[in-house]
Amino acid sequence: MFNILVVDDDVNTNKLMSAVLKSDNYTVYSAKNGFEALEILQNKSVDIIVLDIMMPEMDGYELTKILREKGSEIPILMVTAKQMREDLKQGFIVGIDDYMTKPVDEEEMLLRIKALLRRSKIVSEQKLTVGNVVLDYNNLSVIYNGQNIILPKKEFLVLFKLLSYPDKIFTREELMEDIWGPDSESDDHTLNVHINRLRDRFAGCKDFDIITIRGLGYKAVKSNVKE
């Protein structure tokens, strides 16, 4: 059971989102502005915040900034009627994790919340489980077929990145920058070598596949579902 805080000054929107979340078996707390949200956060355990931006007294930007400055890592899904690039950029600068524009698609909201909760769990535990495969970030190790396999650091980071976001396509440039850094002199060949080594190591694994997306990059697919 997860606890979700909905912060929106529009009464009807707040009620609608709360009802949708409750119907999906979440415990929901509601606030009309940032001040009410802070009061709830002082007294309740909250796993994720669904946050409007334009609110009286304390808006969503300010609330997010306060929480991040206090060291809070609660995932924040920003919901906004604003669609200007600068508004969204400001949201990410102060520390939101994801965003949706109004009117909110209810199914999409539930999917995004599930994804944020999953990533939050991975971050807090530093472990990732995919079927019978367990990746331990602290030890750069993988438990597979009853064996504890210590991977070279870059191989582990590539695998952890791909499996943290199943079905998401990462371009070669994204992976190179994230894993090797923007100033690295390594090229696409280095990434290809690491991908091939991972495929060789887990050739018999039925829990995931690493798929090449021609002209783009790679993605991980669970349960041996291939294109």
VEXDREN-2710 file (C-alpha; in Angstrom, 1 decimal):
% VEXDREN-2710
k/r/px/py/pz
1/MET/0.0/0.0/0.0
2/PHE/1.4/3.4/-1.1
3/ASN/0.5/6.8/0.2
4/ILE/0.0/9.6/-2.3
5/LEU/-0.4/13.3/-1.7
6/VAL/-2.4/15.3/-4.2
7/VAL/-1.8/19.0/-4.1
8/ASP/-4.2/21.1/-6.3
9/ASP/-6.2/24.2/-5.5
10/ASP/-8.9/23.2/-8.0
11/VAL/-11.5/21.3/-5.9
12/ASN/-12.9/19.3/-8.7
13/THR/-9.5/18.3/-10.1
14/ASN/-8.3/17.4/-6.7
15/LYS/-11.4/15.2/-6.0
16/LEU/-11.2/13.5/-9.4
17/MET/-7.5/12.6/-9.1
18/SER/-8.0/11.4/-5.6
19/ALA/-10.9/9.2/-6.6
20/VAL/-8.9/7.7/-9.5
21/LEU/-6.0/6.9/-7.2
22/LYS/-8.2/5.5/-4.4
23/SER/-9.9/3.2/-7.0
24/ASP/-6.4/1.9/-7.7
25/ASN/-5.9/1.0/-4.0
26/TYR/-3.7/4.0/-3.0
27/THR/-4.1/5.8/0.2
28/VAL/-4.6/9.5/-0.7
29/TYR/-4.1/12.7/1.2
30/SER/-5.3/16.1/-0.3
31/ALA/-4.0/19.6/0.0
32/LYS/-5.0/22.9/-1.7
33/ASN/-1.6/24.6/-1.6
34/GLY/2.0/24.2/-0.6
35/PHE/1.4/25.2/3.1
36/GLU/-1.2/22.5/3.6
37/ALA/1.0/20.0/1.8
38/LEU/4.0/20.7/4.2
39/GLU/1.7/20.3/7.2
40/ILE/0.5/16.9/5.9
41/LEU/4.1/15.8/5.1
42/GLN/5.1/16.6/8.7
43/ASN/2.5/14.2/10.1
44/LYS/2.1/11.5/7.4
45/SER/4.3/9.1/5.5
46/VAL/4.0/9.9/1.7
47/ASP/5.5/7.9/-1.1
48/ILE/4.8/10.3/-4.0
49/ILE/3.4/13.7/-4.6
50/VAL/1.1/14.7/-7.5
51/LEU/1.5/18.4/-7.7
52/ASP/-0.2/21.3/-9.4
53/ILE/2.0/24.3/-10.2
54/MET/-0.3/27.4/-10.2
55/MET/-1.7/27.6/-6.6
56/PRO/-2.3/30.5/-4.2
57/GLU/-0.1/31.2/-1.2
58/MET/2.6/28.7/-2.2
59/ASP/2.9/27.3/-5.7
60/GLY/4.3/24.0/-6.8
61/TYR/7.7/25.4/-7.8
62/GLU/8.2/26.8/-4.3
63/LEU/7.0/23.7/-2.5
64/THR/9.3/21.5/-4.6
65/LYS/12.3/23.8/-4.0
66/ILE/11.6/23.7/-0.2
67/LEU/11.4/19.9/-0.2
68/ARG/14.6/19.4/-2.2
69/GLU/16.5/21.9/-0.1
70/LYS/15.5/19.8/3.0
71/GLY/16.9/16.7/1.4
72/SER/13.6/15.1/0.5
73/GLU/13.7/12.6/-2.3
74/ILE/10.0/12.0/-2.5
75/PRO/9.1/11.5/-6.2
76/ILE/7.1/14.5/-7.6
77/LEU/4.8/14.3/-10.6
78/MET/4.0/17.8/-11.7
79/VAL/0.6/18.4/-13.2
80/THR/0.2/21.7/-15.0
81/ALA/-2.0/23.6/-17.5
82/LYS/1.2/25.3/-18.6
83/GLN/2.9/23.9/-21.7
84/MET/5.6/26.4/-22.3
85/ARG/9.1/24.9/-22.5
86/GLU/10.4/27.4/-19.9
87/ASP/7.7/26.4/-17.4
88/LEU/8.6/22.7/-17.7
89/LYS/12.3/23.5/-17.6
90/GLN/11.7/25.5/-14.4
91/GLY/10.0/22.5/-12.9
92/PHE/12.9/20.2/-13.5
93/ILE/15.4/22.8/-12.3
94/VAL/13.7/22.9/-8.8
95/GLY/13.5/19.1/-8.7
96/ILE/10.4/17.5/-10.1
97/ASP/10.7/13.9/-11.5
98/ASP/8.1/13.9/-14.2
99/TYR/5.2/16.0/-15.5
100/MET/1.8/15.8/-17.2
101/THR/-0.3/18.5/-18.8
102/LYS/-3.9/19.1/-18.1
103/PRO/-6.5/17.7/-18.8
104/VAL/-4.9/14.7/-17.2
105/ASP/-5.3/11.3/-18.9
106/GLU/-6.2/9.1/-15.9
107/GLU/-4.6/5.9/-17.2
108/GLU/-1.4/7.7/-18.1
109/MET/-1.3/9.2/-14.6
110/LEU/-1.5/5.8/-13.0
111/LEU/1.2/4.4/-15.3
112/ARG/3.5/7.3/-14.6
113/ILE/3.0/7.0/-10.8
114/LYS/3.8/3.3/-10.9
115/ALA/7.0/4.0/-12.9
116/LEU/8.0/6.7/-10.4
117/LEU/7.4/4.4/-7.4
118/ARG/9.4/1.7/-9.0
119/ARG/12.4/4.0/-9.7
120/SER/12.2/5.3/-6.1
121/LYS/12.4/1.8/-4.7
122/ILE/15.4/1.1/-6.9
123/VAL/17.1/4.2/-5.7
124/SER/16.4/3.6/-2.0
125/GLU/17.4/0.0/-2.0
126/GLN/20.2/0.2/-4.6
127/LYS/18.9/-3.1/-5.9
128/LEU/17.0/-4.1/-9.0
129/THR/15.2/-7.4/-9.5
130/VAL/14.1/-8.6/-13.0
131/GLY/12.6/-12.1/-12.8
132/ASN/15.3/-14.3/-11.2
133/VAL/18.1/-11.8/-11.8
134/VAL/19.1/-9.4/-9.0
135/LEU/21.4/-6.5/-9.6
136/ASP/23.2/-5.0/-6.5
137/TYR/24.4/-1.5/-7.3
138/ASN/26.6/-1.3/-4.2
139/ASN/28.6/-4.4/-5.1
140/LEU/28.4/-4.1/-8.9
141/SER/27.2/-7.7/-8.8
142/VAL/24.5/-9.8/-10.4
143/ILE/22.9/-12.9/-8.8
144/TYR/22.0/-15.1/-11.7
145/ASN/21.4/-18.9/-11.8
146/GLY/22.4/-19.1/-8.1
147/GLN/25.8/-17.5/-8.8
148/ASN/27.0/-14.1/-7.6
149/ILE/28.7/-12.5/-10.7
150/ILE/30.9/-9.5/-10.3
151/LEU/30.8/-7.4/-13.5
152/PRO/33.2/-4.8/-14.7
153/LYS/31.9/-1.4/-13.6
154/LYS/30.9/-0.1/-17.0
155/GLU/29.2/-3.4/-18.0
156/PHE/27.2/-3.3/-14.8
157/LEU/26.2/0.4/-15.2
158/VAL/25.0/-0.3/-18.8
159/LEU/22.9/-3.2/-17.7
160/PHE/21.5/-1.4/-14.6
161/LYS/20.6/1.6/-16.7
162/LEU/18.8/-0.5/-19.4
163/LEU/16.9/-2.7/-16.9
164/SER/15.9/0.3/-14.7
165/TYR/13.8/1.5/-17.6
166/PRO/12.5/-1.6/-19.5
167/ASP/11.2/-0.9/-23.0
168/LYS/12.7/2.6/-23.0
169/ILE/15.0/3.2/-26.0
170/PHE/18.4/4.8/-25.1
171/THR/20.4/6.3/-27.9
172/ARG/24.0/5.4/-28.1
173/GLU/24.9/9.1/-27.3
174/GLU/22.7/9.0/-24.1
175/LEU/24.4/5.8/-22.9
176/MET/27.9/7.0/-23.7
177/GLU/27.3/10.3/-21.9
178/ASP/25.6/8.7/-18.9
179/ILE/28.1/5.8/-18.4
180/TRP/31.4/7.1/-19.8
181/GLY/30.8/10.9/-19.3
182/PRO/30.6/13.8/-21.8
183/ASP/34.4/14.2/-21.9
184/SER/35.2/10.6/-22.6
185/GLU/37.3/9.7/-25.7
186/SER/35.5/6.4/-26.0
187/ASP/33.3/5.8/-29.1
188/ASP/30.4/3.7/-30.2
189/HIS/32.7/0.7/-30.6
190/THR/33.3/0.7/-26.9
191/LEU/29.6/0.6/-26.1
192/ASN/29.0/-2.1/-28.7
193/VAL/31.7/-4.3/-27.1
194/HIS/30.1/-3.9/-23.6
195/ILE/26.6/-4.7/-25.0
196/ASN/28.0/-7.9/-26.7
197/ARG/29.7/-9.0/-23.6
198/LEU/26.5/-8.6/-21.6
199/ARG/24.6/-10.6/-24.2
200/ASP/27.2/-13.3/-24.0
201/ARG/27.1/-13.5/-20.2
202/PHE/23.3/-13.7/-20.1
203/ALA/22.8/-15.7/-23.4
204/GLY/20.6/-18.3/-21.6
205/CYS/18.7/-15.8/-19.5
206/LYS/14.9/-16.0/-20.0
207/ASP/14.1/-12.9/-17.9
208/PHE/15.3/-10.1/-20.2
209/ASP/16.8/-9.4/-23.6
210/ILE/18.9/-6.4/-24.8
211/ILE/17.5/-5.3/-28.1
212/THR/19.3/-3.3/-30.8
213/ILE/17.1/-0.5/-32.3
214/ARG/18.7/0.2/-35.6
215/GLY/19.8/3.7/-36.2
216/LEU/19.1/4.7/-32.6
217/GLY/20.5/2.6/-29.8
218/TYR/19.3/-0.1/-27.3
219/LYS/16.6/-1.1/-25.0
220/ALA/16.0/-3.9/-22.5
221/VAL/12.9/-6.1/-22.8
222/LYS/11.6/-8.2/-20.0
223/SER/10.4/-11.9/-20.2
224/ASN/12.2/-12.7/-23.5
225/VAL/9.8/-10.7/-25.6
226/LYS/11.6/-9.9/-28.8
227/GLU/10.7/-7.7/-31.7
END
